[in-house]
Amino acid sequence: MTGIPLPTVQRLIRVLMTLPGVGPRTAQRLAMHVLQLPPLEVQRLVEAIQEARMSVRSCAQCFSMTEDEVCAICRDPQRATGGLCVVEAPLNVWAIERTGAFRGHYHVLMGVLSPLHGVGPEQLKIRELMERLRSGQYQEVVLALNPTVEGEATCTYLAAQIRPLGVRITRLAAGLPMGADIEYVDELTLLRALQGRLDL
């Protein structure tokens, strides 16, 4: 942080840079914004962070975020019990919930398989997923993992584990985004779009 002579400001910028998607310039802008806030606003920000950190925990059933022992989705008797949607992180649950298209339950893996980063099946919530599926409550598992190399590998691994249970396994459809030019689409996306083509 050359050019910033104040150690406290340098420390604030370094801390802000640990947030996902925040690089040096964004961290500097955020630091300058925080430093210009009235003291009461700074206090409100600090209290909101502390309160969220103390109150939010993992749901005991699905591992999404909740302020209770079990999240509202898992507790909701109106949710269909036939489907279980497997996602990578709590943010994925919130994204799918915004669509209103899925009315089943969720299971958050808390990551994906990534041998290069030391993440194997033991580091994920796969054992807990298999326990839930063995209960016989679910007739379908929707694998809703991100379409990355690690996400694809995790889906392949999970499908091999789940298949012997006789549970239907589906994946989110993948294809061309609206407004995309085919010539600029990567090969994997184009392949998935061709494999998932629909009758008109």
Backbone as JSON, one array per atom type, in Angstrom:
{
  "sequence": "MTGIPLPTVQRLIRVLMTLPGVGPRTAQRLAMHVLQLPPLEVQRLVEAIQEARMSVRSCAQCFSMTEDEVCAICRDPQRATGGLCVVEAPLNVWAIERTGAFRGHYHVLMGVLSPLHGVGPEQLKIRELMERLRSGQYQEVVLALNPTVEGEATCTYLAAQIRPLGVRITRLAAGLPMGADIEYVDELTLLRALQGRLDL",
  "N": [[0.82, -1.18, 0.0], [1.69, 1.31, -1.03], [2.21, 4.78, -0.73], [0.25, 5.32, 1.08], [0.49, 6.67, 4.07], [-0.47, 6.14, 6.6], [-0.57, 3.81, 9.11], [-2.85, 2.63, 10.35], [-4.87, 2.96, 8.47], [-3.8, 1.5, 6.37], [-3.93, -1.04, 7.53], [-6.72, -1.36, 7.76], [-7.4, -1.41, 5.04], [-6.06, -3.75, 4.25], [-7.51, -5.65, 5.71], [-10.07, -5.36, 4.57], [-9.48, -6.28, 2.03], [-9.5, -8.99, 2.34], [-12.04, -9.8, 1.94], [-14.28, -11.49, -0.31], [-13.86, -10.89, -3.77], [-12.91, -8.33, -3.46], [-10.52, -6.18, -4.37], [-7.34, -4.37, -4.26], [-7.91, -1.63, -5.02], [-10.7, -1.37, -4.73], [-10.84, -1.95, -2.01], [-9.48, 0.23, -0.97], [-11.26, 2.3, -1.7], [-13.53, 1.54, -0.21], [-12.46, 1.74, 2.37], [-11.93, 4.51, 2.53], [-14.53, 5.42, 2.34], [-15.69, 4.38, 4.71], [-14.15, 5.73, 6.6], [-15.11, 8.29, 6.29], [-17.67, 8.21, 7.18], [-20.22, 9.21, 9.53], [-19.64, 8.92, 13.08], [-21.77, 7.5, 14.37], [-22.89, 5.99, 12.29], [-20.76, 4.32, 11.67], [-20.63, 2.88, 14.03], [-23.11, 1.56, 13.9], [-22.65, -0.09, 11.68], [-20.56, -1.73, 12.63], [-21.89, -2.98, 14.78], [-23.92, -4.34, 13.4], [-22.45, -6.22, 11.92], [-21.25, -7.67, 14.03], [-23.55, -8.65, 15.34], [-24.74, -10.25, 13.35], [-22.7, -12.12, 13.01], [-22.69, -13.39, 15.49], [-25.28, -14.41, 15.66], [-25.96, -15.96, 13.41], [-25.94, -19.26, 12.16], [-25.18, -22.65, 11.04], [-27.79, -24.55, 9.62], [-29.11, -27.35, 11.27], [-30.06, -29.43, 9.76], [-29.96, -28.97, 6.89], [-27.71, -27.42, 6.46], [-27.67, -24.84, 5.51], [-27.78, -21.27, 6.07], [-28.99, -19.99, 9.16], [-30.85, -18.49, 11.87], [-31.84, -19.98, 13.8], [-32.0, -23.28, 15.32], [-32.86, -25.07, 13.35], [-33.5, -24.3, 9.98], [-35.96, -22.09, 8.38], [-36.94, -23.14, 5.98], [-36.5, -25.92, 6.17], [-38.18, -26.39, 8.33], [-40.69, -25.81, 7.36], [-43.87, -27.02, 6.86], [-45.23, -27.02, 4.5], [-43.52, -27.44, 2.45], [-42.69, -29.5, -0.27], [-41.91, -32.91, 0.16], [-40.67, -34.61, -1.56], [-38.45, -33.86, -3.12], [-34.95, -33.08, -3.13], [-32.66, -30.6, -3.21], [-29.37, -30.22, -4.07], [-26.77, -28.11, -3.27], [-23.89, -25.91, -3.53], [-23.3, -23.82, -1.72], [-24.73, -21.65, 0.88], [-25.6, -19.25, -0.38], [-26.43, -20.13, -2.86], [-28.8, -21.45, -2.26], [-30.43, -19.26, -1.57], [-30.5, -17.94, -4.03], [-31.88, -19.78, -5.68], [-34.27, -19.94, -4.28], [-35.3, -17.39, -4.73], [-36.39, -17.62, -7.26], [-38.73, -19.03, -6.92], [-39.39, -21.45, -8.01], [-38.72, -23.93, -7.04], [-39.86, -26.16, -4.64], [-39.04, -27.9, -2.7], [-36.74, -29.41, -0.39], [-33.4, -28.5, 0.73], [-29.86, -29.23, 0.46], [-26.8, -28.3, 1.61], [-23.58, -28.51, 0.49], [-21.31, -27.22, 1.33], [-19.13, -26.52, -0.27], [-17.11, -27.83, -3.02], [-15.7, -30.77, -4.55], [-12.21, -30.66, -4.7], [-9.31, -31.64, -5.33], [-6.81, -30.41, -5.73], [-6.85, -28.33, -3.94], [-7.01, -29.62, -1.59], [-9.53, -30.54, -0.89], [-11.59, -33.06, -0.25], [-14.08, -35.75, -0.29], [-14.49, -36.05, 2.47], [-14.29, -33.53, 3.56], [-16.58, -32.26, 2.86], [-20.2, -32.03, 3.11], [-21.12, -34.64, 2.48], [-21.46, -37.19, 3.62], [-23.55, -36.64, 5.4], [-25.5, -35.96, 3.54], [-25.93, -38.43, 2.26], [-26.99, -39.87, 4.41], [-29.43, -38.54, 4.78], [-30.67, -39.2, 2.38], [-30.88, -41.96, 2.57], [-32.93, -42.21, 4.35], [-35.26, -42.44, 2.98], [-37.06, -40.45, 2.46], [-36.91, -38.82, 0.25], [-37.57, -38.7, -3.24], [-36.33, -37.66, -5.41], [-33.23, -36.23, -6.37], [-31.86, -33.15, -6.95], [-29.16, -32.01, -8.56], [-27.58, -29.14, -8.18], [-25.15, -27.73, -8.75], [-22.44, -25.43, -9.35], [-21.49, -24.79, -12.76], [-18.65, -25.63, -13.13], [-15.31, -26.98, -13.49], [-14.72, -28.31, -11.09], [-17.3, -28.43, -10.0], [-18.58, -30.06, -11.88], [-17.12, -32.43, -11.54], [-17.8, -33.02, -8.91], [-20.55, -33.46, -9.17], [-20.52, -35.79, -10.76], [-19.27, -37.57, -9.0], [-21.14, -37.57, -6.85], [-23.42, -38.56, -8.14], [-22.63, -41.2, -8.67], [-22.5, -42.17, -6.07], [-25.13, -41.9, -5.19], [-26.78, -43.27, -6.99], [-27.02, -46.18, -6.45], [-29.0, -46.13, -4.47], [-31.4, -45.91, -5.68], [-32.71, -43.54, -6.1], [-34.11, -40.92, -8.0], [-32.03, -38.96, -10.08], [-31.35, -35.7, -11.0], [-30.21, -32.88, -12.99], [-29.55, -29.36, -13.03], [-30.69, -27.64, -15.89], [-28.51, -26.62, -18.48], [-27.17, -24.15, -20.62], [-27.17, -21.88, -23.4], [-26.74, -18.5, -22.53], [-29.19, -15.85, -22.44], [-29.07, -13.55, -25.1], [-26.53, -14.2, -25.92], [-23.83, -14.66, -28.27], [-23.3, -17.34, -30.39], [-20.78, -17.87, -31.46], [-19.02, -16.92, -29.59], [-19.32, -18.43, -27.34], [-18.15, -20.69, -24.85], [-16.76, -24.02, -25.32], [-17.69, -26.07, -23.55], [-20.09, -25.03, -22.49], [-21.54, -24.81, -24.87], [-21.64, -27.49, -25.63], [-23.18, -28.57, -23.5], [-25.54, -27.18, -24.0], [-26.32, -28.24, -26.46], [-26.69, -30.92, -25.75], [-28.82, -30.68, -24.03], [-30.98, -29.9, -25.57], [-34.31, -28.86, -26.57], [-37.59, -29.94, -27.66], [-39.62, -28.18, -30.01]],
  "CA": [[0.0, 0.0, 0.0], [2.57, 2.45, -1.18], [1.52, 6.06, -0.87], [-0.66, 5.54, 2.22], [1.43, 6.72, 5.2], [-1.1, 5.88, 7.89], [-0.63, 2.36, 9.36], [-4.21, 2.17, 10.67], [-5.61, 2.9, 7.2], [-3.23, 0.35, 5.65], [-4.48, -2.25, 8.15], [-8.12, -1.43, 7.36], [-7.43, -1.83, 3.63], [-5.67, -5.18, 4.2], [-8.64, -6.45, 6.22], [-11.12, -5.31, 3.55], [-9.05, -7.08, 0.88], [-9.76, -10.41, 2.6], [-13.4, -10.09, 1.51], [-14.29, -12.0, -1.67], [-14.1, -9.94, -4.85], [-12.42, -6.99, -3.11], [-9.11, -5.98, -4.66], [-6.73, -3.2, -3.59], [-8.59, -0.35, -5.28], [-12.01, -1.41, -4.07], [-10.59, -1.87, -0.56], [-9.15, 1.63, -0.67], [-12.49, 3.1, -1.77], [-14.35, 1.2, 0.95], [-11.81, 2.31, 3.57], [-12.17, 5.95, 2.53], [-15.96, 5.63, 2.64], [-15.9, 4.11, 6.14], [-13.51, 6.8, 7.37], [-15.88, 9.52, 6.15], [-18.98, 8.04, 7.79], [-20.38, 9.74, 10.9], [-19.35, 7.88, 14.08], [-22.94, 6.68, 14.64], [-23.02, 5.04, 11.18], [-19.7, 3.33, 11.85], [-21.05, 2.02, 15.14], [-24.2, 0.71, 13.4], [-22.03, -1.09, 10.81], [-19.84, -2.67, 13.5], [-22.88, -3.75, 15.53], [-24.61, -5.25, 12.47], [-21.52, -7.32, 11.63], [-21.12, -8.48, 15.23], [-24.81, -9.33, 15.61], [-24.89, -11.32, 12.36], [-21.71, -13.16, 13.28], [-23.08, -14.11, 16.7], [-26.62, -15.0, 15.56], [-26.13, -16.85, 12.26], [-25.28, -20.57, 12.28], [-25.6, -23.61, 10.04], [-28.97, -25.34, 9.93], [-28.75, -28.7, 11.7], [-30.5, -30.42, 8.77], [-29.53, -28.74, 5.5], [-26.44, -26.69, 6.53], [-27.78, -23.47, 5.05], [-27.66, -20.34, 7.19], [-30.2, -19.75, 9.92], [-30.67, -17.93, 13.21], [-32.41, -20.98, 14.7], [-31.36, -24.59, 15.2], [-33.27, -25.58, 12.04], [-33.93, -23.15, 9.17], [-37.39, -21.96, 8.08], [-37.28, -24.03, 4.86], [-36.58, -27.28, 6.71], [-39.31, -26.45, 9.26], [-41.94, -25.5, 6.67], [-44.62, -28.24, 6.52], [-45.79, -26.89, 3.15], [-42.53, -27.81, 1.43], [-42.82, -30.88, -0.77], [-40.84, -33.74, 0.73], [-40.15, -35.53, -2.56], [-37.24, -33.41, -3.8], [-33.84, -32.52, -2.36], [-31.78, -29.86, -4.1], [-28.02, -30.17, -3.52], [-26.05, -26.92, -3.73], [-22.53, -25.74, -3.02], [-23.19, -22.84, -0.64], [-26.01, -21.05, 1.24], [-26.02, -18.25, -1.36], [-27.13, -20.83, -3.93], [-30.16, -21.66, -1.77], [-31.15, -18.0, -1.68], [-30.72, -17.65, -5.45], [-32.94, -20.67, -6.18], [-35.51, -19.55, -3.6], [-35.83, -16.17, -5.36], [-37.16, -17.97, -8.46], [-40.01, -19.59, -6.53], [-39.65, -22.61, -8.85], [-38.43, -25.19, -6.33], [-40.59, -26.16, -3.37], [-38.58, -29.0, -1.88], [-35.73, -29.11, 0.61], [-32.05, -28.28, 0.23], [-28.71, -29.75, 1.2], [-25.64, -27.49, 1.26], [-22.36, -29.3, 0.63], [-20.25, -26.36, 1.86], [-17.98, -26.57, -1.17], [-17.08, -28.86, -4.05], [-14.45, -31.53, -4.55], [-11.09, -29.96, -5.32], [-8.09, -32.27, -4.82], [-5.68, -29.46, -5.74], [-6.95, -27.49, -2.74], [-7.15, -30.49, -0.42], [-10.93, -30.75, -0.54], [-12.11, -34.36, -0.65], [-15.44, -36.01, 0.21], [-14.55, -35.93, 3.93], [-14.39, -32.12, 3.94], [-17.89, -31.77, 2.46], [-21.35, -32.61, 3.83], [-21.6, -35.75, 1.65], [-21.95, -38.24, 4.51], [-24.85, -36.21, 5.88], [-26.42, -36.07, 2.4], [-26.28, -39.85, 2.08], [-27.87, -40.25, 5.53], [-30.76, -38.0, 4.49], [-31.26, -39.95, 1.27], [-31.19, -43.32, 3.04], [-34.16, -42.16, 5.14], [-36.38, -42.76, 2.1], [-37.98, -39.31, 2.38], [-36.77, -38.11, -1.02], [-37.63, -39.5, -4.45], [-35.5, -37.02, -6.43], [-32.13, -35.35, -5.97], [-31.51, -32.19, -7.99], [-27.78, -31.55, -8.39], [-27.57, -27.75, -8.63], [-23.81, -27.21, -8.49], [-21.95, -24.5, -10.37], [-20.93, -25.48, -13.92], [-17.2, -25.49, -13.2], [-14.66, -28.3, -13.52], [-14.91, -28.91, -9.78], [-18.72, -28.71, -9.87], [-18.87, -31.23, -12.71], [-16.51, -33.61, -10.89], [-18.59, -33.31, -7.72], [-21.81, -34.06, -9.64], [-20.22, -37.16, -11.2], [-19.02, -38.35, -7.78], [-22.39, -37.72, -6.12], [-24.31, -39.45, -8.9], [-22.17, -42.57, -8.46], [-22.84, -42.54, -4.7], [-26.59, -41.89, -5.0], [-27.45, -44.2, -7.9], [-27.44, -47.45, -5.83], [-30.14, -45.95, -3.58], [-32.62, -45.94, -6.47], [-33.32, -42.21, -6.1], [-33.96, -40.22, -9.28], [-31.01, -37.91, -10.04], [-31.46, -34.74, -12.1], [-29.3, -31.73, -12.93], [-30.09, -28.14, -13.6], [-30.41, -27.49, -17.31], [-27.47, -25.63, -18.77], [-27.16, -23.83, -22.04], [-26.74, -20.55, -23.83], [-27.41, -17.39, -21.85], [-29.92, -14.94, -23.32], [-28.26, -12.49, -25.7], [-25.17, -14.65, -26.24], [-23.48, -15.02, -29.64], [-22.79, -18.71, -30.35], [-19.36, -17.92, -31.79], [-18.21, -16.54, -28.43], [-19.64, -19.3, -26.21], [-17.13, -21.72, -24.66], [-17.14, -25.34, -25.83], [-18.45, -26.84, -22.57], [-21.44, -24.48, -22.46], [-22.19, -25.17, -26.13], [-21.89, -28.93, -25.56], [-24.31, -28.78, -22.6], [-26.73, -26.66, -24.66], [-26.72, -29.22, -27.48], [-27.18, -32.13, -25.07], [-30.09, -30.38, -23.35], [-31.9, -29.22, -26.48], [-35.73, -29.13, -26.34], [-38.49, -29.96, -28.81], [-40.46, -26.98, -30.16]],
  "C": [[0.87, 1.25, 0.0], [1.75, 3.72, -1.35], [0.54, 6.33, 0.25], [0.2, 5.5, 3.48], [0.83, 6.32, 6.54], [-1.26, 4.37, 8.12], [-2.03, 1.84, 9.65], [-5.05, 2.05, 9.4], [-5.1, 1.72, 6.37], [-3.81, -0.96, 6.2], [-5.94, -2.44, 7.75], [-8.24, -1.93, 5.92], [-7.07, -3.31, 3.51], [-6.81, -6.07, 4.66], [-9.75, -6.48, 5.18], [-10.77, -6.16, 2.34], [-9.24, -8.58, 1.11], [-11.18, -10.79, 2.2], [-13.39, -10.56, 0.06], [-14.62, -10.91, -2.69], [-13.6, -8.54, -4.57], [-10.91, -6.93, -3.35], [-8.6, -4.72, -3.99], [-7.49, -1.89, -3.8], [-9.96, -0.29, -4.62], [-11.85, -1.28, -2.56], [-10.25, -0.44, -0.16], [-10.4, 2.51, -0.68], [-13.4, 2.82, -0.57], [-13.78, 1.8, 2.23], [-12.08, 3.8, 3.65], [-13.63, 6.26, 2.85], [-16.22, 5.45, 4.14], [-15.33, 5.24, 6.98], [-14.28, 8.12, 7.31], [-17.29, 9.41, 6.73], [-19.04, 8.73, 9.15], [-20.14, 8.61, 11.9], [-20.54, 6.96, 14.37], [-23.14, 5.63, 13.55], [-21.96, 3.95, 11.27], [-20.09, 2.35, 12.94], [-22.15, 1.07, 14.7], [-23.64, -0.41, 12.51], [-21.33, -2.16, 11.64], [-20.83, -3.57, 14.24], [-23.61, -4.75, 14.63], [-23.74, -6.45, 12.13], [-21.42, -8.25, 12.84], [-22.39, -9.28, 15.52], [-25.02, -10.49, 14.64], [-23.93, -12.47, 12.65], [-22.09, -14.0, 14.5], [-24.38, -14.9, 16.52], [-26.73, -16.08, 14.47], [-25.32, -18.12, 12.46], [-25.74, -21.45, 11.14], [-26.84, -24.35, 10.52], [-28.54, -26.77, 10.25], [-29.14, -29.77, 10.69], [-29.87, -30.21, 7.4], [-28.2, -28.01, 5.38], [-26.47, -25.33, 5.83], [-27.68, -22.57, 6.27], [-29.01, -20.1, 7.85], [-29.84, -19.06, 11.24], [-31.22, -18.88, 14.26], [-31.64, -22.29, 14.53], [-31.61, -25.2, 13.82], [-33.86, -24.42, 11.25], [-35.42, -23.21, 8.85], [-37.81, -22.9, 6.96], [-37.43, -25.46, 5.37], [-37.79, -27.45, 7.63], [-40.67, -26.33, 8.57], [-42.69, -26.76, 6.27], [-45.21, -28.19, 5.11], [-44.8, -27.29, 2.06], [-42.75, -29.26, 1.02], [-41.65, -31.69, -0.24], [-40.21, -34.66, -0.31], [-38.81, -35.14, -3.14], [-36.23, -32.8, -2.86], [-32.86, -31.89, -3.33], [-30.41, -29.7, -3.43], [-27.27, -28.99, -4.13], [-24.7, -26.82, -3.04], [-22.49, -24.88, -1.77], [-24.57, -22.24, -0.32], [-26.5, -20.0, 0.23], [-26.77, -18.88, -2.51], [-28.57, -21.12, -3.54], [-30.97, -20.4, -1.97], [-31.44, -17.66, -3.13], [-31.86, -18.49, -6.01], [-34.27, -20.29, -5.55], [-36.13, -18.32, -4.25], [-36.67, -16.5, -6.59], [-38.56, -18.46, -8.11], [-40.35, -20.88, -7.26], [-39.42, -23.94, -8.15], [-39.07, -25.14, -4.96], [-40.21, -27.34, -2.48], [-37.62, -28.53, -0.81], [-34.36, -28.96, -0.04], [-31.04, -29.05, 1.07], [-27.49, -28.99, 0.7], [-24.38, -28.3, 1.53], [-21.24, -28.54, 1.33], [-18.96, -26.48, 1.05], [-18.16, -27.62, -2.24], [-15.75, -29.6, -3.95], [-13.37, -30.76, -5.29], [-9.79, -30.52, -4.76], [-6.89, -31.33, -4.77], [-5.66, -28.56, -4.52], [-7.19, -28.32, -1.48], [-8.57, -30.72, 0.03], [-11.4, -32.08, -1.12], [-13.5, -34.56, -0.08], [-15.57, -35.81, 1.72], [-14.71, -34.49, 4.38], [-15.76, -31.53, 3.6], [-18.99, -32.48, 3.25], [-21.97, -33.75, 3.02], [-22.14, -36.88, 2.53], [-23.35, -37.9, 5.02], [-25.91, -36.27, 4.77], [-26.88, -37.51, 2.22], [-27.2, -40.34, 3.2], [-29.3, -39.76, 5.28], [-31.44, -38.82, 3.4], [-31.64, -41.37, 1.69], [-32.47, -43.36, 3.87], [-35.39, -42.51, 4.31], [-37.37, -41.62, 1.91], [-37.99, -38.67, 0.99], [-36.78, -39.06, -2.21], [-36.75, -38.92, -5.56], [-34.42, -36.17, -5.78], [-31.81, -34.45, -7.16], [-30.1, -31.7, -7.69], [-27.68, -30.16, -9.02], [-26.23, -27.1, -8.3], [-23.37, -26.31, -9.64], [-21.3, -25.26, -11.51], [-19.44, -25.2, -14.11], [-16.61, -26.9, -13.28], [-14.89, -29.02, -12.2], [-16.38, -29.29, -9.55], [-19.12, -29.95, -10.66], [-18.33, -32.5, -12.06], [-17.32, -34.01, -9.66], [-19.92, -33.95, -8.09], [-21.6, -35.51, -10.04], [-20.02, -38.06, -9.98], [-20.33, -38.61, -7.03], [-23.35, -38.67, -6.82], [-23.93, -40.91, -8.69], [-22.52, -43.06, -7.06], [-24.35, -42.73, -4.51], [-27.29, -42.98, -5.8], [-27.87, -45.52, -7.25], [-28.65, -47.33, -4.91], [-31.47, -45.97, -4.34], [-33.37, -44.62, -6.49], [-33.09, -41.57, -7.47], [-32.95, -39.08, -9.12], [-31.19, -37.01, -11.25], [-30.44, -33.63, -11.9], [-30.02, -30.51, -13.43], [-29.75, -28.11, -15.08], [-29.35, -26.42, -17.5], [-27.47, -25.36, -20.26], [-26.71, -22.42, -22.3], [-27.47, -19.48, -23.04], [-28.12, -16.5, -22.87], [-28.98, -13.83, -23.82], [-26.87, -12.91, -26.09], [-25.02, -14.9, -27.74], [-22.8, -16.38, -29.6], [-21.29, -18.75, -30.59], [-18.46, -17.59, -30.6], [-18.43, -17.44, -27.21], [-18.57, -20.38, -26.09], [-17.68, -23.09, -25.03], [-18.0, -26.14, -24.86], [-19.89, -26.35, -22.49], [-22.21, -24.87, -23.71], [-22.54, -26.66, -26.15], [-23.11, -29.21, -24.69], [-25.61, -28.28, -23.23], [-27.23, -27.63, -25.72], [-27.29, -30.47, -26.84], [-28.55, -31.89, -24.44], [-31.11, -29.72, -24.25], [-33.34, -29.73, -26.29], [-36.5, -29.19, -27.65], [-39.31, -28.67, -28.83], [-41.77, -27.38, -30.82]]
}
